[in-house]
């Protein structure tokens, strides 16, 4: 096994763990929501969305790490760097959108709960 193959496997493992985190996180969030509905008679849809957004954010950040490792170590070319840049931009926009959805404000602004 050579150097590039080892890091290709590392990148694939990291990306796989990002997907697993999102899948398990989805299951946990949904189970928790169902438990709240059964126990309390009502579930908080807003809390479900916030928790699901957090799971997705974590998974996206881990997927970005895997993409960076694969592009820098394994597939070093101008085209792969441009594709990585596009992927990172798309995932960053998604992360910002999820952060706004979760907190109700941009990450650089004072949180609505802090101001209240």
N, C-alpha and C positions, 0 to 999 in steps of 0.2 A: 504494500500500500504506500503510495507516495503522498507528499505533502498536500497537494491539491485535492486528492480524493478524501483525505482525512477531514479537511475543512469543508468539503462538499457535504460529507456526512454530518458534520457538526451543524452546518447551516440548515440542512434538511431536518435534523432533530429539533433545532430551535423553532423552526417554522411549524413542525408537527406539534410541539408543545404549545405554541400559540393557538393552534386550532383546538387542541384538547382542552386548554383552559377556557376557551370560549364555549365549547360544547358542554363541559361540566358546569361551568358558571351559569349557562342558560338553564340547565336542569335544576341546579340549586336554587336559582332565583324563582323559577316557576314552582318548585316544590314549596318554597317558603311562602310564596303568594297564596297557593292553594291552602296551606296550613293556616294562614291568617284568615282566609275566607271561611274555612270550616270552624276554626276556634272562635273568631270574633264575629262571625256572621257577615263580615265585610272585609274586603281587602283594599289596600291602598294602591290604586292603579299608578299614581304618581311615584310611589316608592318602587313599584315594579320597574317602571321606566328608568328611574335613577340607578337602581342596582344593575339593570341590564346594560345601561350605558357605561357604567364602570367596568363591567366584564368585557364589553367590546373594546373599550379604550385600552385595557391591559393587553388583550389579545393583539390589537393592532400594533402596539408598541413592541411586543415580542416579535411579531412578523417583520417589522421594519429591521430589527436587529439581524434576523436571519437573512433578509435581502441584502443588507449592507455587507455581511460576512461573505455571502456568495459572490457578490459583485466585485468586491475588493480583492479577494484571495483567489477565487475559482475562475470567474469569467471576466478577466480584465480586458476590456475593449471599450472603445468610445461608445459604441451602440449600447452595451450593457450598462455603462455609467449613465447614459441618457435615459434608458428605461428605468433604472433605479431612481434617478431624479424625479421622473414622472410619477412613479409609484409612491415615493416619499411625499411629494406634493399632494397627491390625491389622499393619502392616508392622513396627512397633517390637516387638510381641510376637513376631513371626516372627524378627526379628533377635536378640532375647534368646534365644529357643529355639535358634537356630542357634549362637550364641556358646557356650551351655552345652554343646551337642553337640560343638562343636569343641574347646573348652578343658577341659571337664569341671567348670567352676565358673562362678558368676555373674561378670559383668564387674567388680563392685566387690569381689569376694573375691580373696584371694591365690591365684594359680594353683597347681594341684596340683604342677606341675613345679618351681615356685619353692620350695615348702615342702619338697620332697624333697631 
